[in-house]
Amino acid sequence: MLEIKNLKKQYAEHLIFKNLNLVIPTGKIMAIVGPSGIGKTTFLKIIAGLLSADQGTMKLNGELLDLTGNRQGAQVGVIFQDFNLFPQYTVRENITLAPLTVLNDPQNVAKDKADRLLLELGLNNQAEQYPSQLSGGQKQRVAIARALAMHPGMLAYDEPTSGLDQASTQQVIHVMQQMKAQGVTQLVVTHDLPFAEAIADLTFDFGKEVQR
Ligand SMILES: Nc1ncnc2c1ncn2[C@@H]1O[C@H](COP(=O)(O)OP(=O)(O)OP(=O)(O)O)[C@@H](O)[C@H]1O
C-alpha cells in the first residue's frame, strides 16, 4: 500500500501542490490525470525519490521513504516515458546491470532473474538484442523488466502509452494486468483517458483534487 500525506511542492514562488493526500491499496492501479503543466510529472519524480518535497510523508508497505530527493533504494520502480534504456547494452545487460552493481547479485542469479522476467514479459527472443533494434512496446517491457529486477514495492509509469500504436497499448494494458495479478501496486501518469479507463481501479484528477 502507498500512503501519501500532506505533500507539498513549490518551485521558488510557484506552488505546485499542497495538502496532497492519496492512498493506493496493495495490488491496485491508480491513474493520475489532469491538464498539461499541472504538476503530474513533478509528483511522479517525488514518488520516485528523484526530487525533493517541501513537506509531507510517503509510506510504502509501512516503510517511510526518503523525500529529500536522495533516496538510496529502488523501492519505487519507475518506467520513464523515453524508457531511459542504456543503448550500448543488450536487453539482458540492461536488466542485470543494477542487480549486479546495487544488489550485488551474483552473475548467474542476475542472469536467471533477467531471463525469467524476459520470458514473463514475452521478450525471451530479444535478450541479446540492443534497444535500437526493438519496437516502442518492446522497449517499454524491457523498462518494466529492468524495474522489476530490483524487487520494487510498487511500479510508477510516466505516460506509458504515448507514442505507442493500438497494439502496443494493448500490450501495456496486458502487462499491467499481469503485474496486478501478482499483487503489484501501480501508479500511472497519463493523458490517455481511454487507457486510464481501461486499466485503473482508482483515478486521481490533479486538476480537481489538488490544492494550490
Ligand atoms: N525544475 C523546475 N523548475 C521550475 N518550475 C518547474 C520545474 N519543473 C516543472 N516546473 C513547472 O511546474 C509546473 C508543473 O510541471 P509538470 O511537468 O510537473 O507538469 P505536468 O502535469 O507533468 O505536465 P505535462 O502533462 O505537460 O507533462 C509547470 O508549470 C512547470 O513549468
The ligand as a MOL file (V3000), in Angstrom:
LIG
                    3D

  0  0  0     0  0            999 V3000
M  V30 BEGIN CTAB
M  V30 COUNTS 31 33 0 0 0
M  V30 BEGIN ATOM
M  V30 1 N 12.5780 22.3310 -12.3700 0
M  V30 2 C 11.5700 23.2140 -12.4230 0
M  V30 3 N 11.7380 24.4890 -12.0000 0
M  V30 4 C 10.7140 25.3660 -12.0160 0
M  V30 5 N 9.4710 25.0800 -12.4590 0
M  V30 6 C 9.2470 23.8220 -12.8930 0
M  V30 7 C 10.2810 22.8300 -12.9050 0
M  V30 8 N 9.7540 21.6850 -13.3890 0
M  V30 9 C 8.4590 21.9430 -13.6890 0
M  V30 10 N 8.1570 23.2270 -13.3780 0
M  V30 11 C 6.8330 23.8730 -13.5270 0
M  V30 12 O 5.9390 23.1740 -12.6750 0
M  V30 13 C 4.6720 23.0310 -13.2960 0
M  V30 14 C 4.2720 21.5540 -13.3300 0
M  V30 15 O 5.1150 20.8500 -14.2410 0
M  V30 16 P 4.9750 19.2740 -14.5170 0
M  V30 17 O 5.9870 18.9030 -15.5440 0
M  V30 18 O 5.0180 18.5580 -13.2220 0
M  V30 19 O 3.5050 19.2230 -15.1160 0
M  V30 20 P 2.7250 18.0020 -15.8210 0
M  V30 21 O 1.3610 17.9790 -15.2290 0
M  V30 22 O 3.5260 16.7660 -15.7150 0
M  V30 23 O 2.6430 18.4820 -17.3140 0
M  V30 24 P 2.6180 17.5840 -18.6660 0
M  V30 25 O 1.3250 16.8450 -18.6090 0
M  V30 26 O 2.6590 18.6260 -19.7320 0
M  V30 27 O 3.8310 16.7090 -18.6460 0
M  V30 28 C 4.7860 23.6850 -14.6700 0
M  V30 29 O 4.2670 24.9850 -14.5630 0
M  V30 30 C 6.2700 23.7120 -14.9190 0
M  V30 31 O 6.6120 24.8070 -15.7230 0
M  V30 END ATOM
M  V30 BEGIN BOND
M  V30 1 1 1 2
M  V30 2 1 2 3
M  V30 3 2 2 7
M  V30 4 2 3 4
M  V30 5 1 4 5
M  V30 6 2 5 6
M  V30 7 1 6 7
M  V30 8 1 6 10
M  V30 9 1 7 8
M  V30 10 2 8 9
M  V30 11 1 9 10
M  V30 12 1 10 11
M  V30 13 1 11 12
M  V30 14 1 11 30
M  V30 15 1 12 13
M  V30 16 1 13 14
M  V30 17 1 13 28
M  V30 18 1 14 15
M  V30 19 1 15 16
M  V30 20 2 16 17
M  V30 21 1 16 18
M  V30 22 1 16 19
M  V30 23 1 19 20
M  V30 24 2 20 21
M  V30 25 1 20 22
M  V30 26 1 20 23
M  V30 27 1 23 24
M  V30 28 2 24 25
M  V30 29 1 24 26
M  V30 30 1 24 27
M  V30 31 1 28 29
M  V30 32 1 28 30
M  V30 33 1 30 31
M  V30 END BOND
M  V30 END CTAB
M  END
